[in-house]
Amino acid sequence: MAQFDKPARFNRPAPRPRGSRTAALHAPHFQSTGAAIRDRFLERAGLSGDLFRRLTRNPHLAEQVVTIALRGTSAAGKFLLSLYLITYLGLADLGVYGLLVAAATAVPAILGFGLSDWTTRQCVGLPTEEAVALAGTRLGFTVFAHAVVQPVFWLGNAYLGGPIPAHFALPVALILLFEHLGADANGPLIARQHAIMSSVILFIRAGAWPLAIIAIGFVYPPARSMEWILGAWLTGLGVMMAVIFVLALYKGRWRMLRIRIDWLRATLRRSWPFYLSDIGAVSSLYADRFIISFFAGLAATGIYVFFWSAANVVHSVTLYGTFHPRVPMLVTAAKSGDAATLRKRLFQFQGMTFAWALLLFACLWVLVREFLHMGMHPQLNGHLTAFALIIVAALLRILADSYHFLLYALARDRIIAAVNLSLAGGSALLNAVLVSTAGLTGAVTASVLTAGVLLAVRRTLSRF
């Protein structure tokens, strides 16, 4: 039978699926909502694309963003490691780690003989072949200095009964050497306008391994020990040395490497102001934690190191991520005698750096407050005032260090040395008096007073 011959009950239209009427009624709404979401997505994609195009068209802005990100990650890695140590190892071990960091920072100053800053300034504007030769000579002298001094140090350690345990001797010796080489490689890279590569090396040296050991410690609890911390530190420095070695081989630069004994002799005779300056700067920066450990104990040292590390994140990111890469521009303007350009660039770089510092310190203050309100570390509660004073000291130190770089650009080396040596003596005396009488509060008060005096002195002496 044909279809048109079927009874009427067989010719009914197929039943509509349940909910189809509702879907049909709301279809225009769904279409308009989907179009709005699509338009919003395309708008945001367009904004992101516009931002990316601006970054690619402005290499200085792109370099600044990348440098701040890398240095910020490096500093944040150190800070997170402080949180990790205070959580799983305790305040005493955090204090020990802080002392090791201070030693690793002091060794490049003690065994550097002022060559780093001198080499950096010499490399500005030099042909590549000459700059590579100077940098190679500088690194070679560092290896020689450690080969001579470290055996004497470890013999003295053994004679004193092993204050540093024997099983820590090899990793600590290599850490001190590699940290020194990494610090020496940073200056020539900045002088040659390779700020991003300098930040990459710093990230490998200081930011990657703390994040790695923290992750390992979460997965493998036995790794929560100083032995593993030192092993991760040494591994990160080993990767950094491999990167430096590859840079030396890149584009045949190894053919330019040579030891210039004549330049080294002449430089050692003229770099003594930088040497005294480095000794004074390191002493003033890290002597306080040794004084705190002596008068107030390792627990108070751990609290101070924790808050100081948090503030130093912003100090490192802003000063060395925005201002320091532009120091060669100040050097060039100072060499040309163009006072107007030098003053303009100084104020421009200071304003940019201070704006970043205020923004990041505000974010840091909120994060630390929330961390303390969680109640995970009750021994840190009640010390927000100390943290606020440390932030004030860090802001003053950022401005003071910007005038240090101006003095460096003006080649006022003896003034730099005199200021830093005076700072070291005054800071040590002030800390000894205030810490012995007021403990941790005295330490943070001394840091604010020292930073304020340093800013006033450097600003006065850097006038041109």
C-alpha positions in Angstrom: 0.0 0.0 0.0 1.3 3.4 -0.9 2.1 5.9 1.9 -0.7 8.2 0.9 -3.2 5.3 1.3 -2.2 4.8 5.0 -4.7 5.6 7.6 -4.6 9.0 9.2 -3.1 7.7 12.5 0.0 6.5 10.6 0.5 9.9 8.9 1.1 11.9 12.1 4.3 13.9 12.2 7.1 12.4 14.2 7.0 13.4 17.9 9.2 16.3 18.8 12.1 15.5 21.2 11.5 16.5 24.8 12.7 20.0 25.5 12.9 21.0 21.8 10.3 23.7 22.3 12.3 25.2 25.2 15.5 24.9 23.1 13.7 26.6 20.2 12.5 29.4 22.4 16.0 30.0 23.8 17.9 29.5 20.7 18.2 33.2 19.9 19.4 33.8 23.5 22.1 31.0 23.2 23.2 32.4 19.8 23.5 35.9 21.2 25.4 34.7 24.3 27.8 32.6 22.2 28.4 35.6 19.9 29.1 37.7 23.0 31.6 35.2 24.4 33.2 34.9 21.0 33.5 38.7 20.6 34.9 39.0 24.1 37.4 36.2 23.4 38.5 37.9 20.1 38.7 41.3 21.9 41.0 39.8 24.6 43.0 38.0 22.0 43.4 41.3 20.1 44.6 43.1 23.2 47.1 40.3 23.9 48.2 40.4 20.3 48.5 44.2 20.6 50.6 43.9 23.8 52.8 41.3 22.1 53.3 43.5 19.1 54.3 46.4 21.4 56.8 44.3 23.1 58.3 43.1 19.9 58.4 46.6 18.5 60.1 48.0 21.7 63.1 45.8 22.4 64.0 47.7 25.6 60.5 47.1 27.1 60.6 43.4 26.1 64.1 43.1 27.6 62.9 44.7 30.8 59.9 42.4 31.1 61.9 39.3 30.5 64.7 40.4 32.8 62.3 41.2 35.6 60.5 37.9 35.2 63.7 35.9 35.3 65.2 37.8 38.2 61.9 37.8 40.0 61.6 34.0 39.6 65.2 33.7 40.9 64.5 35.8 44.0 61.2 34.1 44.6 63.0 30.8 44.4 65.3 31.9 47.2 62.4 33.1 49.3 60.4 29.9 48.8 63.4 28.0 49.9 63.4 30.0 53.1 59.8 29.0 53.6 60.7 25.4 52.9 63.6 25.5 55.3 61.6 27.1 58.1 58.8 24.6 57.6 60.7 21.3 57.4 64.1 21.9 58.8 63.6 24.7 61.4 64.8 28.2 62.2 68.3 27.0 63.2 68.9 25.3 59.8 67.6 28.4 58.1 70.1 30.5 60.1 72.9 28.1 59.0 71.8 28.4 55.3 71.7 32.2 55.7 75.3 32.1 56.9 76.3 29.9 54.0 74.7 32.4 51.6 76.6 35.2 53.3 79.9 33.3 52.9 79.2 32.5 49.2 78.6 36.3 48.6 81.6 37.3 50.6 84.1 35.1 48.9 83.8 36.9 45.5 84.6 40.1 47.3 87.5 38.7 49.4 89.1 36.8 46.5 88.0 39.1 43.8 90.6 41.9 44.5 88.3 44.4 42.9 88.7 43.0 39.5 85.0 42.4 38.7 83.8 46.0 38.6 87.0 47.2 37.0 86.6 44.5 34.2 83.0 45.3 33.7 83.6 49.0 33.1 86.6 48.2 30.9 84.4 46.0 28.7 81.9 48.7 27.9 82.4 49.7 24.2 85.3 47.4 23.6 85.5 45.2 20.4 84.3 41.7 21.1 87.8 40.1 20.8 89.3 42.4 23.4 86.2 42.0 25.8 86.3 38.2 25.6 90.1 38.3 26.4 89.5 40.5 29.4 86.6 38.3 30.7 88.7 35.1 30.1 91.6 36.6 32.1 89.3 37.6 34.9 87.8 34.1 35.2 91.2 32.4 34.9 92.5 34.5 37.8 89.4 33.5 39.9 90.3 29.8 39.4 93.9 30.5 40.4 92.9 32.4 43.5 90.7 29.5 44.7 93.4 26.9 44.0 95.8 28.8 46.2 93.5 30.0 49.1 91.0 27.2 49.5 93.5 24.5 50.5 94.9 26.8 53.2 91.3 27.4 54.4 90.4 23.8 54.6 93.7 23.0 56.4 92.8 25.6 59.0 89.3 24.1 59.3 90.8 20.7 60.0 93.2 22.2 62.5 90.4 23.9 64.4 88.6 20.5 64.7 86.3 20.8 61.7 83.7 23.5 62.4 82.6 22.6 58.9 82.1 18.8 58.8 84.3 16.9 56.5 81.4 15.5 54.4 80.4 19.1 53.6 83.9 20.2 52.6 83.8 19.2 48.9 80.4 20.5 48.1 81.0 23.8 50.0 84.4 24.2 48.2 82.9 23.8 44.8 79.9 26.0 45.7 82.2 28.8 46.7 84.2 28.5 43.5 81.3 28.2 41.1 79.4 31.1 42.8 82.5 33.2 42.4 82.7 32.3 38.7 79.0 33.1 38.2 79.4 36.5 39.8 82.4 37.3 37.6 80.6 36.3 34.4 77.7 38.5 35.2 79.6 41.8 34.8 81.0 41.4 31.3 77.6 40.2 30.1 75.9 43.4 31.4 78.7 45.5 29.9 78.1 43.9 26.5 74.3 44.6 26.7 73.4 40.9 27.2 71.1 41.5 30.1 68.7 38.6 29.3 71.6 36.1 29.1 72.9 37.4 32.4 69.4 36.9 33.9 69.2 33.4 32.5 72.5 32.4 34.1 71.4 34.0 37.4 68.1 32.0 37.2 70.0 28.7 36.7 72.5 29.7 39.5 70.0 30.9 42.1 66.4 30.3 41.1 66.0 26.9 39.4 67.6 24.6 42.0 65.6 26.0 45.0 62.4 25.2 43.1 63.7 21.8 42.2 64.8 20.8 45.7 61.4 22.0 47.1 59.6 19.8 44.6 61.8 16.8 45.4 61.3 17.4 49.2 57.5 17.3 48.8 57.7 14.0 46.9 60.6 12.4 48.8 60.6 13.5 52.5 64.2 12.1 53.2 65.4 14.9 50.9 64.5 17.5 53.6 68.1 17.9 54.9 71.1 20.1 54.5 72.9 17.4 52.5 70.2 17.5 49.8 70.1 21.3 49.9 73.9 21.5 49.2 73.6 18.8 46.5 70.9 20.7 44.7 72.8 24.0 45.0 75.9 22.4 43.6 73.9 20.8 40.7 72.4 24.1 39.8 75.8 25.7 39.7 77.1 22.8 37.6 74.4 23.5 35.0 75.3 27.2 35.1 79.0 26.4 34.4 77.9 24.2 31.5 76.0 27.2 30.0 79.0 29.5 30.5 81.2 26.9 28.8 78.8 26.8 25.8 78.9 30.6 25.6 82.7 30.4 25.5 82.5 28.0 22.5 79.7 29.9 20.7 80.7 31.4 17.4 84.3 30.5 18.0 84.8 32.7 21.0 87.1 30.2 22.5 89.7 31.3 19.9 89.6 34.8 21.5 90.2 33.5 25.0 93.6 34.1 26.3 95.3 35.2 29.5 96.6 38.8 29.4 99.2 38.9 32.2 100.1 42.5 31.4 96.5 43.7 31.7 96.1 41.7 34.9 99.2 43.2 36.5 98.2 46.7 35.6 94.6 46.1 36.8 95.6 44.7 40.2 97.6 47.9 40.8 94.6 50.1 40.0 91.6 48.1 41.2 92.3 48.3 44.9 89.6 50.9 45.5 87.0 48.4 44.2 88.5 45.7 46.4 88.1 47.8 49.5 84.6 48.8 48.3 83.6 45.2 47.9 84.9 44.2 51.3 83.0 47.1 52.9 79.8 46.4 50.9 79.7 42.7 51.8 80.6 43.4 55.4 77.8 45.9 55.8 75.3 43.7 54.0 75.9 40.4 55.8 77.7 41.2 59.1 74.4 41.9 60.8 73.3 38.3 60.7 76.5 37.1 62.3 76.1 39.7 65.0 72.4 38.6 65.5 73.5 35.0 65.8 76.1 35.9 68.4 73.9 38.1 70.6 70.4 36.7 70.0 70.9 33.1 68.7 70.2 31.2 65.5 66.4 31.3 66.0 66.4 35.2 65.9 68.8 35.0 63.0 66.4 32.7 61.1 63.5 35.2 61.7 65.7 38.1 60.4 66.9 36.1 57.4 63.3 35.1 56.5 62.0 38.7 56.5 65.2 40.0 54.9 65.0 37.4 52.1 61.4 38.4 51.4 62.4 42.1 51.1 65.5 41.2 49.1 63.2 39.6 46.5 62.0 43.0 45.6 65.4 44.7 46.0 67.0 42.2 43.6 64.2 42.3 41.0 63.9 46.0 40.8 67.5 47.2 41.2 69.2 44.4 39.1 66.2 43.9 36.8 65.6 47.5 35.7 68.5 49.7 36.8 71.6 47.6 36.7 71.3 46.5 33.0 71.3 50.2 32.1 74.4 51.2 33.9 76.5 50.9 30.7 74.3 53.8 29.4 75.3 55.9 32.4 79.0 55.0 31.8 78.8 56.0 28.2 77.1 59.4 29.1 79.7 60.0 31.8 82.6 59.2 29.5 81.2 61.7 26.9 80.9 64.4 29.5 77.2 65.0 28.7 75.9 66.0 32.1 72.3 66.7 30.8 71.9 63.2 29.3 73.5 61.6 32.4 71.1 63.4 34.7 68.1 62.7 32.5 68.9 59.0 32.3 69.6 58.8 36.1 66.2 60.2 37.0 64.4 58.1 34.4 66.0 54.9 35.6 65.4 55.8 39.3 61.7 56.6 38.7 61.2 53.4 36.8 63.0 51.3 39.5 61.2 53.0 42.4 57.8 52.6 40.8 58.4 48.8 40.4 59.6 48.6 44.0 56.5 50.3 45.4 54.2 48.0 43.5 56.1 44.8 44.3 56.5 45.7 48.0 52.8 46.3 48.3 52.1 42.8 46.8 54.8 41.3 49.1 53.3 42.9 52.2 49.9 41.4 51.4 51.4 38.0 50.8 53.4 37.9 53.9 50.5 39.1 56.1 48.3 36.3 54.7 51.1 33.8 55.3 51.4 34.8 58.9 47.7 34.9 59.4 47.6 31.2 58.4 49.3 30.4 61.7 51.7 27.8 60.2 54.7 29.4 61.9 53.6 31.0 65.2 57.2 32.0 66.0 57.0 34.6 63.2 53.8 36.2 64.5 54.2 39.5 66.2 57.1 40.5 64.0 55.2 42.5 61.3 56.6 45.7 62.6 60.1 44.3 62.1 59.1 43.3 58.5 57.8 46.8 57.8 61.0 48.4 59.0 63.0 46.0 56.8 60.9 47.1 53.8 61.6 50.7 54.5 65.3 49.9 54.8 65.1 48.0 51.4 63.5 51.0 49.7 66.2 53.3 51.0 68.9 50.9 50.0 67.5 50.7 46.4 67.8 54.5 46.1 71.2 54.4 47.7 72.5 51.7 45.4 71.3 53.7 42.4 73.7 56.5 43.5 76.4 53.9 43.9 76.0 53.1 40.2 76.2 56.8 39.4 79.5 57.1 41.3 80.7 54.0 39.4 79.8 55.6 36.1 81.6 58.8 37.1 84.7 56.7 38.0 84.9 58.0 41.5 86.4 54.7 42.7 88.1 56.0 45.8 84.9 57.7 47.0 83.1 54.4 46.5 85.7 52.6 48.6 85.7 55.2 51.4 81.9 55.2 51.6 81.6 51.4 51.7 84.4 50.9 54.2 82.9 53.6 56.5 79.5 52.0 56.0 80.9 48.6 57.1 82.4 49.9 60.3 79.5 52.1 61.2 77.0 49.4 60.5 78.8 46.8 62.5 79.2 49.1 65.5 75.5 50.2 65.3 74.3 46.6 65.0 76.5 45.5 67.9 75.1 48.2 70.2 71.4 47.9 69.1 71.3 44.1 68.8 72.9 43.6 72.2 70.4 45.8 73.8 67.2 45.3 71.8 67.7 42.0 70.0 65.8 41.7 66.7 64.2 45.1 67.0 67.6 46.6 67.3 68.8 44.8 64.2 66.0 46.1 62.0 66.3 49.6 63.4 70.0 49.6 62.6 69.2 48.5 59.0 66.9 51.5 58.5 69.4 54.0 60.0 72.3 52.6 58.0 70.3 52.7 54.7 69.2 56.3 55.3 72.7 57.5 56.1 74.1 55.7 53.1 71.5 57.3 50.8 72.3 60.8 52.1 76.1 60.3 51.8 76.0 58.8 48.3 73.6 61.3 46.9 75.8 64.2 48.2 79.0 62.7 46.9 77.6 61.9 43.5 76.8 65.4 42.4 78.2 66.5 39.1 
